[in-house]
Structure formats: structure tokens, C-alpha cells
Amino acid sequence: KWISLKSTVKSEAIKEKDQLLAQKKLGILPSVKNDIKLTDMLKEYVKWIETSPDAGLRHKEGMSPTLIEEKKFNLNIILDYFPNGIKINDSNINRYFGLALEDIRKRPGTKGNKYISESTIHSYRVTLSGAFTWAMKEGPYDIKYNPVTSTKKVKSLNKIDPYKSKHHELWERSEFEAALREYKDNKYVPETWYPLIALGGYGGMRIGEIVALKWSDYDEQNNEIKIDKNRRSAGVGKGFEETTPKSMRGFRKFPVCPELKTILKEHKENQYSLSLKSGQIFSDDFPIIYNTTKKLKNIKSTTSVCRKTIYKLRDKGIIPETYTFHGLRHHFGSYWYSKGVPMNIIAEWMGDDVETLRKVYINVLKEQSQSYAEKIIRGEI
């Protein structure tokens, strides 16, 4: 069972790390631990994430208390499935962890789901993988590889509707509007989340296209947004790169509705104010969705921002756990199709082809077909 450790002063953790780095530069390596219990290593890992400003490797200002508690909770659950006294280099760690995930996924879900969601299962993998990554890079342990990387991937037991294209469920208009209300003037979330959700639902863009947008791409006078670039991962450890859209159809323009125009106007004014406070001169070359973890407001966000906005909505019960950010793109197409906009026009706005849209919005087509059938039966047409 997990035993929680009391936090030490952050300055002590920083001092300890600096000493370790100094020893490495001088070629003086600390004693390597290779015959240590997994539970003991994980205790040291929790101590590190609780005290180090570099906790989590990517959390440069320290890991948030909420995330620390989530990781400690996950480790408590995981350790129940490992034999007492198992060592960090045991070749069966991946097998035990795989069996643990097989059983964990049977636990009751939330927000209307019978079982825990795919993202929750993934959080268990990330937790244990993070501990081993820390042990290999930061801790004095002789660990050859991260066993989580070779653990069999386990999927959620929740049933997926085969009529949902790529399992990105179509958001209802009421759900989209509820998400907007949740993030409007919400001081407890980054200021970019509100326009991000708006661009997804009102614009039908892919997340890579959204984070690549600059203010110069938005023509306020003609009420249209131009899409001519995409931002994506350049590979593990290589950061992000800017490319052309997914296909030639991806080069396009789409009309900005009054609701989105109002949101973008307010967002631009806020970004202008924040830029001045940080000593910057705002320009149209600034990204619309910027990286809120940076002081400067001209640094582009990464595509991972969409996951954070969605996870928060799931936790609040505003949307089901099966919903994704990409589902907002599908909502955009289905909503305007239900309003009578021809499919070829919608395809042009979304940078897709008509045949793909027919496959994506099969539910909308089925409902429309049923509606016409009922009208024929009643003699209305």
C-alpha cells in the first residue's frame, strides 16, 4: 500500500538537484541503485513531484496539487496489483501492469458511462510511465528501459456507436452552447479556452488549423477566416512544425457568424491589453490561440490544448466522456446541413469532399430520410 511522504522545502530539492548536476559535470556519479523495491522508487518519485519546481519534466513551475493527488491516487490503485517486494528491474512489471489495466477498466465510469473512459485508462499509463521516466533521467537508478512502453494497450469497455464517424461523436447544439457558457468569463481557466471552443464549433476547423491561426488570417471587414496552414507535432522530442493544410481542399475561407465575430472581438481586445502589460506591441502576426503558460502573448499554443479543454468539460459533466474536440468540427457540418445549407458548400467551408461528409454525417442523413418518409406517409409531400 502507498505511504504518503511529507513534503520537504522546495529550496532543498533544488539544492539537491544542483549538487547532482555538479557531480555529473565532474564525472563523479552517485551510487547506482538497481536492487530496490518498486514501492520505494515510487515513494521517491512522489517526493520529487511534491517538491521539485521541475516536477513532471514538463511542469516547469512545479506540478499542480490536483495533478499530484491524481498521480498518488493512481499509484495507490496500481500497486495493489503488483507482488510485494517486486524490484524495479523485474522483467514482469509490464505483464503485471497489463493485467492491472485489464481489471481497472472494469471499474464503474462517470457521466453516464458504464465503465471508466479511455482517457482515464490512459492517465494510469501516463502516471506509471512518468515515474519510470523520472527514475531513468533524474534518479540514481540502474533502469534499462521503461516497462510501460511494452505494456499491452487496453481500451475502454464502453460501447462505441458504429454510426459515429471515427468515434468523434457529434455534439448537440445545446452541449456546445453549454461549453461556451462554462468558459465565458471563467477566471479559473486560461483565457484562450473560450475562443478555442468557439472556433471549433462555429468554424469547423481542425485543432492544428486553429492553433496555426494568426489575426492576419481573420478578415473582420468581410467576416471570413482564411485557412492556409496547419500546426502539428514534428515527432517525439522535436517540438512542433508548421505545414500546409491536410490536402489541397484545406486551403479555404469560411464565413464568420455574428456569435463568433463577437467572441473574437472581445478576445482580441483582451490579448491586446495583456500584451501591453507584458511589454509587447500587439500586431496582427500574433496567434489567435497563444500559449498561456508563457509571459509573452505571441507564442503559439500546441495542439494538446484541446485535450485540456475537453477533459475539464467531461469532469464537470457538461459533455459525455466519449466526446472529443474533433467532434466540434462534425457538429459544425451537421448543424449547417440540418439548417439547409447544401453539402457541397459545407464541404468547401470545411476543406473536405462531399463523399466524406456523407459518411461522417450518416446519422443526420438517416434522421432526414426518416423525416421525409414520415411526411410521405402522412401525405404532406
N, C-alpha and C positions, 0 to 999 in steps of 0.2 A: 504494500500500500504506500501511497505517496505521503511523504512527511514534508510539510511546508517549512521553508527556511526563512529566518528573519532577514530583512534587507540590511545591507551594510551601506555606509555612506558612499555616495557616488564618487567623491574625490579619491577614495581608497581604491575603487575599481579602476579609475583612470590611471592612478599611480602604478598599480599592479600591471596594467597593460603596457604602460610606457617602459617599465623595467624589463618586461618580456621582450619587447621590440628592441631595446638596447642590447640585451643579451644576444639576440639573434644576429644583430649587426656585427657584434664582436666575435661571433662564431661560438658563443657559449650557449649551448642548447639545454633547456631544462630536462630533468629526468622524465623519460617517456613512460606513460602508464599503459600497459597492454593487458594486464591481468586484473581488470577492475570490473565490478558488477555494473550492469546496465542501470540499475536504480541509482547507484552512486554517481554515475556520469550525468544522469538526468537531473539529480539534485544540484549539481554544479551548473548545469545549463540554466535551470530556473533561477539560481542565484545570480547568474550573469545577466539574464534578461530583466531581472528586477533592479539591477544596479548600474549596468553599463549604458552610457549615452549612445553607444553603437549597437545596442541590443537589436537582434533580429537582422543584423547585417545591413538592412536597407532602411531601418528606422534610425536616422542619424541623430534625432533629438531624444532618443530613448523610446522604448515600446510603450504604448498606452496601457494604463491599468486594466482596461477592459480586455485588451488582447492578451495581456499576461494571464489574467484569470481564465480566459478561454483556453489557452495552451496548458495551463495547470490542470484544468478540468479534463481536457482530452488525454493528457498523460496519465491521470488517475485511472481513466477507463481503460486505456491501452495496457497499462502494466498489470491489470487483473488477468490478462490472457498470456502473460509470459511466466515461465517457471521461476521459482525463487532462486536467486543466485546466478542467473544466466549472465555470462560475460559479454563485454562489448564486441568481441570479435567472434562470437558464436556464429557458425555458418547457417544456423537455423532461424536467425532473427527474422529474415524475410518471410519464412514459412509461417512462423508464429503470428507475425503481423498480418499476413494474408488471411489466416484463419480468424483473427480478431475482427478484421473488417467484414468478413463474411457474416459474422454474428452481429456486429454493431449495426449493420444496415437493416437488421430486422427490428430495430427499436422503433417505437412509435414516432411518427412525424408530427409536424405542426402545420398550422394554416390550412387545415383541410386535407393534408396528405396522410395516407395510412402509415407510411414508413418515412424515415429520415431522407432528406433530399440528397441529390448528387453533390451539391456544394458543401453540405455538412460532412459527407464522407470524405470529400477532398480535404477538408480542414484537418481531419485526423492524419492524413498522409503528410500534409504540409507541416504539422506540428512535430511529428517524429523525424521527418526529413530535415527540418530546421535544426533539431537538436544534434543530429549526426553531422550536418554541415558545419555547425559551430565547433563540434569536437575535433573535426579534421582541420579546420582553419585557425581556430583560436585556442583550443585546449591542448594540453600536453598529452595527447593520447595517440597510441600507435594503431590507428584505424585505417585500413587499406582502401575501403570503399563504403559508400552509403548504401546500406542494405534496402532502403526504401525504394531505390531506383529499380531494383529487381523484384519488387513485390508485385504480385498479380493485381491488376486494376480491378476494382469491384464497382459495379454500377448499382444505382438505387433500385429497389424493388417496386417503386411506384410505377404504375402502368402508364405508358405513353400513348396518346391518341394517334393512331396511324394517319389520320387526316390532317394532322398538324405538320406543315412543311418543315423538315429538319428539326422537328420538335420545338420550334420557336413559336409558342402559342400567340395567337392574335389577341392583342389587348382589346378589351371593351373600351368604348369612349369614356365611360364613367370611371374606369380604372385609371386611364391616362390622366383625366382631369383631377382625380384624387391624388395622383402622384405629384402633379403640378402644385396643388394646394399644400401638400406636405412640405415642399421645398421652397415655396414662396415666402420670402422674408424670414426664413428659418436661420437664426443666428448660430445654431449648433451644428450646421453642416457647411462645407465650402460653398462660397457664393456662386460658383460655376455650375453647381448641380441643377439648379432651376433652369437656366437656359439650355443645359445639356439635354435634359428630358424633353424640353420644348422642341429643340432641333430634331430629336429622334422621332417624336410623334407628329409634329407639324411639317417636318421636312422630309421624312422618309429616308434619311441618309444612313450609310453605314458608319460605324463608330470611327473607323480610320479616316473617313472623309470629313467627319465633324471636327476631330482634333487637328486636322490639317488646315482648317478654315482660318483665313485672316479677315480682318474687317474690310480690306480692299476687295474681297470676293463678294461682299454684300452691297448691292446697288440699291440704296434707300430710295432714290428718286423713282426708279422703275419697279421697285418692290420685287426683286428677284435675287437669288443667290446662285453664283457660278461654282460649279464643281469641276476642278481640273487637276486635282492631286489627291494623294492618299498617304496616310502615315501608318507605318507598320513596324513590327519588330525586325531587326536586322539579323537576328539569331541570338542564341544564348550567350550572354555576356558582351554582346556587341551593340547594345543600345537600340535606337530606332532610326529609321531612314524614311525619307520622303520619296514616293514613287508616283507614277501616273495612276489614274483610276484602274479598277479591276479589268475593264475592257474598253473598247472604243466607244461603246454606248455610255460609258461612265462620264465622258465629257459632256456636260449638260448644264442647263439652267432650270430652275423651278420657281414658281410664284410663291411669294411670302404672304401668308394670310394676315389679316389685321391683328389676330391674337399674338402671333409670333413677332410681328413688327413691334408691338408694344413691349414685349419682353426683351427683345434685342436692344431697343432704345434705352430702357432702364438699365440693362446690363452694361451697355457701352458707357453710359454716364457714370456708373459705379466704378468701372475699370479705369476710366479717366481720372477720377478722384483718387483711387488707390495708387495709381501710377505717380501722381504728383506727390503724394505722401512719401513714396519710396525714392523720390528724387529723379523720376523719369519724365521725359516729354512724350506724351502719348502720340501714337501715329497709327495710320491705317495698316501698317505692316505688323501690328500686334496681333497675336492669335485671339480668336473669339473665346475659345476654351483654353485657358492658360493653366500652368502648374501652380496650384495654390500653396504648395509646400515651399515655394521659393519666394524671396522678398520681392524680386522684380516681376513685373506683370507681362513681360514679353517672351516668356519661356513656354513653349508648347507643352501641353499635357500629353500623357501616354494613353494608349487605348485601355489600360487597366482601370481608368477612372469610371468606366461604365459599369464594371462589376461592383464597385463600392456603392454606387447609387442604387443599384438593383438590390444588393444584399440588405441595405437599410430599409427599403420598401417591403421586402419579404419579412424582415424581423418585426416590422410594425403591423404586419397583417394586411397591408394595403393591396398587395398582389400575391397570388399563389407562388409557392416556391419553384414551380415549373416555368415561370415567366423569365424571359431574358431581355436584354436591351435590344437585341436584334428584332424582337417581336414588335417593337415600336415601328420599325420600318414596314412590317407586314400590316400593322394597324393603319398606317398612312395609306397604303394602297387599297386595303379593303374598305376603309371609310369613304374614300372618294369614289370608289366603284359603286358602293351602295347608294351614293348620292347622285348617280347617273353619269359620272364622268367616263367617257369611253376608255376602254382598256388600253388602246394604243397611245392615248395621251398620258395616262398614268405611267405606262412603260417608259415613255420618253422622259418624264419627270424623275423617275427612279433609276434611269440608266440600265434598264433591263429589257428583255424581249417579251412579247405578248405570251408566247407559249409557256415561259417560265412563270409568268404571273398566273396563268390559268391553273398551273399545278399548285402554286402557293396558296391561292385563294379558293381552293376546291370547296371549302365549307360555305363561302359566300355564294358561289355558283349553285351549290346544292339547295341553299335556302331560297335563292332567287327562282330556281327551277320549280321548287315546291310551291312557291307563292303563285307563279304563273299557272301551275297545274290546278291549284285550288280555285283560281279565278275562272279558268275554263270550265271546271265542274259546276261552279255557281252561275255560269252563263254571263259573266261580267265582261268577257272579251271574246 
